[in-house]
Amino acid sequence: MIFLFALAAVFFLIVNPFGERKESKIFHVGLLQMASTVNANIEGFKAGMEELGYEEGINILYDYKNAEGDMDLTKKYAKEIVAKNPDLIFTNTSPATQAIKDETASKNIPVVFSMVADPVGAGFVASIQSSGNNLCGTSCAYIDIAPKRLEFLKEAFPGIKKVLVFYRPEDKSGAPATEAIKKAGQKLGIKIIDKPISNSDEIKSVLEALAPGDVDALMDPADSMVTANVDSLVMASRRLKIPLIMMSDLEAEKGATITYGVDYSDLGKQSAYIADKILKGAEPAEIPIEMPRKFRIVMNLKVASEIGLEISDDAIIRASRKID
């Protein structure tokens, strides 16, 4: 009997050392993305959070919204997420971040962004060192690497002379990246045919009107609406038998000839470490914006072969992954 009382006392001290029951906090986190093409970034974020001890359904709950390239839906979902007053919101791409920034302007909800090409230029943060507001996160640096992406396209296909680039003038990533691509094109002897668009139907209409010889390649400058139309871009690439360069593994798996961009999953994990700091008490304005740790080049050699494209050996050697 004495043993049982002693055991009960020990159990009480372990479970309830201060004489009262303390429930573990369950964090509520909103997730907003612009398109499924950046799924790996969300998945990387959640994987990173799990590695840090946040188990979905146990001590963290996610409210996930995917606008699939629809700007109006992005704004609607932003309102819905903010209305629930979560502990933190994770966004990826500039449009999703802009929508959440607008909705949290008068609220004290911390926001961690990812897949944003130029956080300062987009007006999301005051500086790389300190946002000065409720936002912080990771940049995908797509404006900085835009010239390198065009250079690599030229290295892979030395004969290209005309490249079609779609972009939205108001997009904080695609528009400045397109300008960087145009400047790089002048140095490389490539004519950049830049097409401003405002919706998916305009992209499809231009692609359907293209005839063989009109352009030598298609390029996504890192505009989330353009990226969301990967299927239409792939169809045009196959029909015209010209290369298509995009950003991620998923787009290469869907049929893009080459992808050159940041490692979406790793950037998501990188963002999770920032979120962890905030959930433990840090202020977003105290956390510097971080640049990508990893970039990837993926080549779909199977598609290239099917449509009769030859990729230079020098370019193939640089691939992080080859799809045969």
N, C-alpha and C positions, 0 to 999 in steps of 0.2 A: 504493500500500500504506500509506504514511504517512497519507494522507487517511482511509483506512478505519479505521485504529487510532484516529485522532483523533475520528472520528464515533462509534465505539463507546464511547470514553471519555466523550463528551458525553452520549450516551444513558444510560450507566451512572449518571452524576451526576444526571440528571433523574429517572430511574426509581428509583434506589437511592442517594440522596446520602449516606447514613450507613453504607453498606456492608452493610445488611441489609434484607430485604423487609418492608414494613409493610402489612398488609392493612387496608382501610377497614372500620370497624365496621359491622355490620349490626344495626340496632335491631329488637327484637321488641316490638310493641305490641298489647295486648289491647283489643278494642272490645266493649263490652256495652251493648245498648239494650233497652228494654222493649217497643217496638212499631214497626212499619214506618211509622207515621204521623210519626215523627221521623227518617226516613231522610235528609232534607235536612241535618240537623245533622251526622250522620256523614259525609255526602258533603262538606259544607263543611269539616269537620275535615281530611279526607284531602286536599282541594284546597289548604287552607292549608298543610299539611305539604309538599305538592309544591312550592308557591311558595317555601317556605323551603329547598328543596334535598333533601327526603326523597323519593326515587323508589321507589315500591312495586316489590318484586322485585329492586331494586338495592342500596339501603342501608337499606331498612325493610321489615319483613314484618308483616302484620296478622293477628291471630286474631280473627275477627268472630263474635259470637253475638247472635241476636235472639230474645227470649223470646215475642214476639207476645202480650203481655198476660198471660202465665201466671206467677204469682208463684213457684210451685215450680220452674219451669224457669229463672227468673231466678237463683234461689239455686244451682241445679245448675250453670248456666253460669259463675257467679261462681267456684265451686270449681274448675272445669276450667281457667279462665283463670289463676287465681292459682297453681295447681299447676305451670304451665309456667314460673313465675318470670320474667315478661317485664320489659323495661326500664321500661315505663310502661303504665298502663291508662287508657283513656279511656272514661268512662261518660256516658250521658245519661238524664235523668229521675231523680227521687228514689228510686224502688224499686231501680233498677239500681245507683245510687250507694250505697245502704244495704247492698245485698248484697255489693258489693265492699269497702266499708268494714269490714264484719264479717269478711270473709275475710282482709283484709290487716292486721288489728289487731295481730298479733304479727310482721308481716313488714315489711321495709324496701322495699316496692314503691311508687313514687310513683303517685298517682292524680290525673288531671285530670277534673273533672266538668263537665257542661253541662246546660242545661235543668232546673236545680234552682231552685225558686221561692224558697226561704228556707234557704240553707245553714246559717245560725246557728240559726234556730228548729228546723231538722230535726236539729240536733246533729251535723252533719257537720264543722263547724269551730268554733273558739272565738270568732272574731271576723272581721269583714270584712278587717281589717288583717293578721291572721295566723291561720292555721288551728290552729297548735300541734300539727299531726300530719303525716301523709303525703298529705293531700288539699289541693287548691286547684282553682280553675276559674272558671266563669262562671255567673251567675244569670240566669234568664229573667224574674224579677221579676213572676211571674203573680199573686202575692198582692197586690202593690202596685197592679197595674193592673186587678184584678178589678172594682172599682167603675166604672172607666172603660169597661170592656167592657159592663157592664150599662147604663150611661148611653148608650152608642152604640147598643145594641140598641133602647132606648127612642126614641132619635132617629130611627133607621131605620124603626121601627114604633111610632108614637106611641100606638096604641090598646091595646097589650099591658097586661094586668093581672095575669096569672098565669104564672110561669115555673118549669118543672121543672128541677131541678138534681140530678144523681146525684153521689155522692162516696163514697169509702171513709173511714170514721172514722180509720183508722190512717195514711192517706196524708199525707205531709208537705207536699204541695202542694194537693191537692184539698180537704182538710178545712178548713184555714185560709182558703183562697180562698172556699169556700162561706160561711163566717162573714162575710167581707168583703162578699160579694154580698148576704147577708141584710140587713146594716146599710144598704147602699146602696139596697136595695129599699124599706126603710121610708121613706127620704127621697124616693124617686121615686114612691111610691104603688103599688109593685108587690109582690104577694104571691109570695114565693119558696117553692115547694114542694120542700123538700130531702129527697132519698131516699137514706138510707145503704144501701150495697150491699157485697157481699163477693166477687162473681164476675160473669162475663158473663151467665150464665143469669138472674140476678136482674134485670139491666138489660133483657134481652129480654122477660122476663115482665111487667114493669111497662109497658113500651112497648106490648106487644100488647094489654094490658087497657085502654089509654087510649081514650076515646071523644071524638068531636068536641066541643069546648067545655070539656073537662076542664082543659086548659091552653092558653095563648096562644103559648107559645114553649118551645123546649128550649135548654139551655145547658150546655156542658162547662166546669167550673170550672178545668180544667187538671189533671185526675186521669188518669194514664196508662192505667189500666184502662178508664175511660170513653172516652178518646180511641181506644183500640184497637177499640172497638165503633162506630166511625164509620158503618159500613154499616147497622147496626140503627137508629141514630139518624136517618140519612138516610131510611130506609124509613118510619119513623114520621112524620117531618116531611112527607114527600110524601103519605102516607095521610091525615094530619090537616089538611094544607094550612096548616101553621104554620111560622114561621121557626126555623132552627137556627143557633146561633152557636157556632163552635169556634175553633181557633187558627191553623192553617197553610194555605198554598196547596194542599197535597195534599188536605186535608179539603174545601176549596171545590171542588176538581176532582172529588171524589167525590160532591158534591151538597149540602154544607152551604151554607145561604143566605149566611151571612156568616162570615168568619174575621177575628179581631182578635188579633194576638199578635206575638211577637218574630220577627225574621227568622232562621229556623232556620239557614240556610246561613251567614249572616254570623256568628252566634254560634259556629258550629263553627270558622270561620276564626279568630275571636278566641281560641278555646280552643287552637288550634294554636300560636299564638305563645307561649302559656304552656307548652305541652308542649316547645317548642323550647328554652326557657330551662332547663327541667329536664334535658333530654337533654344540654345543654351544661354541666351541673354545679350549677345552682341547686337549693336545697332548697324543697319545696312550701310549708313554713311561712314562707318568706321572701317569698312572692309574694301580694299582696293579691287578694281575690276581686273580679272585674270584673262590672260591670253591662252590659246590652245596649246596643249602639250604634244599632241600628235596630229599628223596629217596622213591621208591615204590616197593612193592611186590604184584604181581598179580598172581592169580591161576586160571587156566581153569579147574574147577572141572568137567565140562561137558565132556571135552575130556578125562580127566583122567578116568572117569567112563566108557566111551565108549570103551577104550582100556584095561580096567581091572587093572588100577593102583590105589593103595591106598596111599594117602598122610597122613602122621602122623598128629594127632590132634594138637600137639604142633606147627607144621609148619603152619597149617591152621589158627590158632589163630593170627599169625603174619601178615596175609595178609592184605594189604591196600584195596584190591578189590578181589571179587570172581566172576567168571563167571560160572553160574549154567546151 
